[in-house]
Amino acid sequence: MSPEPTRTVVSRRGLGIAALSGVALVVSVIVVGLTTRKVADARLSEWTEEQAVPTVAVLRPDNSGRKTTLDLPGRLEAYAQAQLYARVSGYLKEWKADIGTPVKAGQLLAEIDAPDLDQQIMQVQATLASAQANSALAAATLQRGQSLITSGSISKQDLDQRTADASNKQGLVNSAQADLDRMRVLEKYKRIVAPFDGLLTARATDVGALIGAGATGGPPLFVVSDVSKLRVYVNVPQNYVPSVKIGTRADLAVPEYSGRQFNATVEASAQAVDPASGTTRMLLVVDNSTGALMTGAYANVRLQLPQPDNILNIPASALIFDQGGLRVATVDDNNRVVLKEITLSRDLGKEIEVGAGLNAGDRVIESPPDGIASGDRVRVVGDPETKLKSATDQPAKPRG
């Protein structure tokens, strides 16, 4: 046999094997490509799902029982203040003390020259002298009649007339004496004196000024204020009134003493709500024995409020207001969202006191994203054991 047919058979077999190898390679490439694409799609789908899961920060409600405060504006007033007016008319003769002068009870502040009153006193004195003379004459006439009645020289009717005349004349004496006594009392009011120890905080008169009797609409001549302790009036919002009891301590600050605080105590409450403002007026007293505080000054009053029992604090940003009511979003052990309805105890501004609906061990989402619902999966970041804390006590901010 010749060698050509053998070579032809071998060449055809090699070509078949090569073709099969090529097909296998193509199939392998296709399979690998499909597998890689499927894996990539799966990873992309998983990555997309992971990206769709919101990331939230959680914290534990604070139940440390720290104190809370309530800041309110107040106005300082003298504990006792007397506005002094004249009781007699005349002209100011002289004044003895000016504003800012400490005075003692009974100390002379001014004298009034009252010529009209002096003339009235002289007239009443003359009337009294005349009445006394007439009374003396009537008494002597009555005495003579009593000595003559036994002898029958005068009648019983004449004696009765003398008795009545003597009584009438004595009544005129008593009336004139009472009028003179009244004038003498008024005469004492020509001297204006301090009613108690204090500080002269106002003087609205000068030498030669015309003085009218009584408070005729003008300013008082002098104002004496007891500034050894001061009154502070504040208007407390209605929802805080039950927490501010008599004896509650407060810290008082004034602009002129930056960083300095004065101790004050609640002494009285109006026990009534003003319909216009929704507040209750309360009185605090602050010691001012050093004289550092001034009457009429503005002051910031920080009341120390008691911490209620079983109260949890959460940030205001954790609240959700929607058609479901007032709720907060918590995270369970499976990182699933659980929405809980709560009731508020007090609004402290940046923080909220929760009265019911929340437990101390709940993980509360600090700022829940929009549209969050119960059962949603979330990714928790940060320390879930972190509790709501602040460097200082949070002052309450009254609403309204």
C-alpha positions in Angstrom: 0.0 0.0 0.0 1.1 3.5 -0.6 1.7 5.9 2.4 -0.7 8.8 1.3 -4.0 7.3 2.6 -2.5 6.8 6.0 -1.5 10.4 6.3 -4.9 11.5 5.2 -6.6 9.4 7.9 -4.3 10.8 10.6 -4.8 14.4 9.4 -8.6 14.0 9.6 -8.4 12.5 13.1 -6.2 15.4 14.3 -8.6 17.9 12.8 -11.5 16.3 14.6 -9.7 16.3 17.9 -8.7 19.9 17.4 -12.3 20.8 16.6 -13.6 19.0 19.7 -11.0 20.8 21.8 -12.0 24.1 20.3 -15.7 23.5 21.0 -14.9 22.4 24.6 -12.8 25.6 25.1 -15.7 27.7 23.8 -18.2 26.0 26.0 -15.8 26.4 28.9 -15.4 30.1 28.2 -19.2 30.5 27.9 -19.8 28.6 31.1 -17.2 30.5 33.0 -18.6 33.8 31.7 -22.1 32.9 32.6 -21.0 31.8 36.1 -19.0 34.9 36.6 -21.9 37.1 35.5 -24.3 35.2 37.8 -22.0 35.6 40.7 -21.5 39.3 39.9 -25.2 39.8 39.6 -25.7 38.1 42.9 -23.1 40.2 44.5 -24.6 43.4 43.0 -28.0 42.4 44.2 -26.6 41.7 47.7 -24.7 45.0 47.7 -27.9 46.8 46.5 -29.9 45.2 49.3 -27.3 46.1 51.8 -27.2 49.7 50.6 -31.0 49.8 51.0 -30.8 49.0 54.7 -30.6 52.3 56.6 -27.8 52.9 59.0 -28.9 54.3 62.4 -27.4 55.4 65.7 -29.0 54.1 68.8 -28.8 55.0 72.5 -30.3 53.9 75.8 -32.8 56.2 77.5 -31.2 58.1 80.4 -32.7 57.2 83.8 -29.8 58.7 85.9 -32.3 61.1 87.7 -30.3 64.2 87.2 -31.8 67.5 88.2 -33.6 69.8 85.7 -34.0 73.5 85.8 -36.5 76.1 84.6 -35.2 79.5 83.5 -37.6 82.5 83.8 -37.2 86.3 83.7 -37.9 88.2 86.9 -38.0 91.7 88.3 -36.4 92.7 91.6 -38.5 94.8 94.0 -38.0 96.1 97.5 -39.3 93.8 100.2 -41.1 96.8 101.7 -41.6 100.2 100.0 -43.3 103.3 101.2 -44.3 106.2 98.9 -44.5 109.3 101.1 -47.0 112.1 100.3 -47.8 115.2 102.3 -50.9 115.3 104.6 -50.8 119.1 104.7 -50.6 121.8 102.0 -47.9 124.4 101.9 -44.4 124.9 100.7 -41.3 122.7 101.2 -39.2 124.4 103.8 -36.2 122.1 103.6 -35.2 118.5 102.9 -32.7 116.5 104.9 -31.9 113.4 102.8 -31.3 112.7 99.2 -31.5 109.6 97.0 -29.2 106.7 98.0 -29.1 107.8 101.6 -29.7 105.1 104.2 -32.3 106.2 106.7 -33.6 105.1 110.1 -37.2 104.8 111.2 -38.4 108.2 112.4 -35.6 110.1 110.8 -36.6 113.6 109.5 -36.7 113.8 105.7 -38.3 117.2 105.1 -40.2 120.0 106.7 -43.2 121.8 105.2 -44.1 125.4 105.9 -47.9 125.4 106.2 -49.2 129.0 107.0 -52.8 128.1 106.3 -52.7 125.3 108.8 -51.1 127.6 111.3 -53.9 130.2 110.9 -56.5 127.4 111.3 -54.9 126.3 114.5 -55.0 129.9 115.9 -58.7 130.1 114.9 -59.5 126.9 116.6 -57.6 128.0 119.7 -59.7 131.2 119.9 -62.9 129.2 119.4 -61.9 126.9 122.2 -61.1 129.8 124.5 -64.5 131.4 123.8 -66.3 128.1 124.3 -64.5 127.5 127.6 -65.4 131.0 128.8 -69.1 130.5 127.9 -69.0 127.1 129.6 -67.5 128.5 132.8 -70.3 131.2 132.9 -73.0 128.6 132.3 -71.5 126.4 135.1 -71.5 129.3 137.5 -75.1 130.2 136.6 -76.1 126.6 137.2 -74.3 126.6 140.5 -76.1 129.7 141.7 -79.5 128.3 140.6 -78.9 125.1 142.6 -78.2 127.2 145.7 -81.4 129.2 145.2 -83.8 126.3 144.4 -84.0 125.3 148.0 -85.3 128.7 149.0 -87.8 128.8 146.2 -86.2 131.9 144.6 -86.1 130.3 141.2 -88.4 127.8 139.6 -87.7 124.2 138.7 -88.0 125.1 135.0 -85.4 127.8 135.4 -83.0 125.4 137.0 -83.5 122.9 134.2 -82.8 125.6 131.6 -79.6 126.5 133.3 -78.6 122.8 133.5 -79.2 122.3 129.8 -77.3 125.5 128.9 -74.3 124.4 130.9 -74.3 121.0 129.2 -74.6 122.7 125.8 -71.7 125.0 126.5 -69.6 122.1 127.7 -70.4 120.3 124.5 -69.1 123.2 122.5 -65.9 123.1 124.5 -65.4 119.4 123.8 -66.0 120.0 120.1 -63.5 122.9 119.9 -61.0 120.8 121.8 -61.4 117.9 119.4 -61.0 120.2 116.5 -57.8 121.6 118.0 -56.5 118.1 118.7 -57.1 117.2 115.0 -55.2 120.3 113.9 -52.3 119.4 116.2 -52.2 115.9 114.6 -52.1 117.5 111.2 -49.4 119.9 112.4 -47.1 116.9 113.1 -47.3 116.0 109.4 -45.4 119.1 108.5 -42.5 116.9 109.4 -42.0 114.0 106.9 -40.2 111.1 108.5 -39.0 107.7 107.4 -41.5 105.0 108.4 -38.8 102.2 108.7 -35.2 101.6 108.2 -34.2 101.5 104.6 -32.8 103.4 101.6 -34.2 106.6 100.1 -34.7 105.6 96.5 -36.6 108.6 95.2 -37.0 112.4 95.9 -39.4 114.3 93.7 -39.5 117.7 95.5 -37.2 120.7 96.3 -37.1 123.7 98.6 -39.9 126.1 97.8 -42.0 123.6 95.9 -45.8 123.9 96.4 -47.0 120.9 98.3 -50.6 119.5 98.0 -52.2 117.5 100.6 -52.7 113.8 99.8 -51.8 111.8 96.6 -53.3 114.2 94.1 -51.9 112.3 91.0 -48.4 113.6 91.2 -45.3 111.6 92.2 -44.6 110.9 95.9 -42.3 113.4 97.7 -40.0 110.5 98.8 -39.8 106.8 98.4 -38.2 104.7 101.2 -37.4 101.1 100.3 -36.3 98.2 102.6 -33.6 96.6 100.5 -32.1 94.3 103.1 -33.9 91.5 101.2 -35.7 91.8 97.9 -38.8 90.3 96.3 -38.6 88.6 92.9 -41.8 88.0 90.9 -41.8 85.4 88.1 -44.6 84.0 85.9 -44.4 80.2 85.9 -46.1 78.3 83.0 -49.1 76.3 84.1 -47.6 72.8 83.4 -44.6 73.5 85.7 -46.6 75.0 88.6 -47.0 71.6 90.5 -43.3 71.1 90.4 -42.5 74.6 91.9 -43.5 74.2 95.6 -43.1 76.7 98.4 -39.5 76.5 99.6 -38.1 75.5 96.1 -34.6 76.8 95.7 -33.6 79.1 92.9 -30.4 80.7 91.5 -30.6 84.3 90.5 -28.3 86.1 88.1 -28.2 89.7 87.1 -26.4 91.3 84.1 -24.1 93.5 86.1 -22.5 90.6 87.9 -21.5 88.2 85.2 -20.9 84.7 86.5 -22.2 85.4 90.0 -25.3 83.8 91.4 -27.6 84.7 94.3 -29.7 82.3 96.3 -33.4 82.8 96.3 -36.4 80.8 97.8 -40.0 80.6 96.6 -42.2 82.0 99.4 -45.6 82.4 97.9 -47.8 81.5 94.9 -50.9 83.2 93.5 -52.5 79.8 93.2 -54.3 81.1 90.1 -53.6 81.0 86.4 -53.7 84.2 84.4 -55.9 83.5 81.4 -54.0 85.9 79.2 -50.6 84.3 79.6 -51.4 80.8 81.0 -48.9 81.4 83.9 -49.1 81.6 87.7 -47.4 84.5 89.5 -44.9 83.4 92.2 -42.9 85.3 94.8 -39.3 84.6 95.6 -37.2 86.3 98.3 -33.4 86.9 97.9 -31.1 88.1 100.7 -29.5 91.5 99.9 -27.7 92.3 103.1 -24.6 93.3 101.2 -26.6 95.7 99.1 -25.3 94.3 95.8 -28.7 94.0 94.1 -30.8 97.0 93.1 -34.6 97.3 93.1 -36.3 97.4 89.7 -33.5 95.4 88.1 -34.0 92.5 85.6 -32.9 89.1 86.8 -32.7 85.6 85.3 -34.3 83.1 87.8 -33.3 79.4 87.5 -35.6 77.2 89.5 -34.4 73.8 90.6 -37.1 71.3 89.6 -37.4 67.9 91.3 -36.7 64.8 89.1 -39.8 62.7 88.8 -39.6 58.9 89.6 -39.5 56.4 86.7 -38.8 59.0 84.1 -36.6 58.3 81.1 -34.9 61.1 79.0 -34.5 60.8 75.3 -33.4 63.4 72.7 -36.2 65.4 71.0 -34.8 64.2 67.7 -36.0 60.7 68.5 -39.7 61.6 68.4 -41.9 60.6 65.4 -45.1 62.5 64.8 -47.4 60.9 62.2 -50.9 59.5 61.8 -50.0 56.8 64.3 -49.5 59.4 67.1 -46.4 60.2 69.1 -43.9 57.4 68.9 -40.3 56.4 69.0 -38.4 53.9 67.0 -36.5 51.1 68.8 -34.3 48.3 67.6 -34.7 44.7 68.8 -32.1 42.0 69.1 -32.5 41.0 65.4 -31.9 44.6 64.3 -35.5 45.0 63.3 -37.4 48.3 64.0 -40.1 48.3 66.7 -42.3 51.5 66.9 -43.6 52.3 70.4 -46.2 54.8 71.4 -45.2 57.0 74.3 -46.6 59.7 76.6 -44.6 62.8 77.4 -44.0 64.0 80.9 -42.1 67.2 80.3 -40.5 69.0 77.3 -37.0 70.2 78.3 -36.1 71.6 74.9 -33.3 69.4 73.5 -34.5 66.5 75.7 -37.9 64.9 76.4 -39.0 63.2 79.5 -41.0 60.1 78.7 -43.7 59.2 81.2 -44.8 55.8 79.8 -44.3 53.5 76.8 -40.5 53.1 77.0 -38.2 50.8 79.0 -34.7 51.7 80.2 -33.2 48.8 78.3 -34.7 49.8 74.9 -32.3 50.8 72.1 -33.8 54.0 70.8 -32.9 55.3 67.3 -31.6 58.8 67.9 -32.7 60.3 64.5 -35.1 57.9 62.7 -35.2 58.2 58.9 -38.4 59.2 57.1 -40.8 56.4 56.3 -39.4 54.0 58.9 -41.8 51.2 59.8 -42.0 48.4 62.3 -40.2 45.3 61.0 -37.7 47.2 58.8 -34.1 46.0 59.0 -31.5 48.5 60.0 -27.8 48.6 60.5 -26.7 49.8 63.9 -23.6 51.9 64.3 -21.9 53.2 67.4 -22.1 51.9 70.9 -25.6 50.6 71.6 -24.9 50.8 75.3 -24.4 54.6 75.1 -26.9 56.5 77.3 -28.1 60.0 76.8 -25.8 62.2 78.8 -25.0 65.9 79.0 -22.2 67.8 80.5 -24.5 70.1 82.5 -28.0 70.0 83.6 -30.4 70.8 80.8 -32.5 73.9 81.5 -36.1 73.6 80.7 -37.5 75.9 78.0 -41.1 76.7 78.7 -43.4 76.7 75.7 -45.8 79.4 74.8 
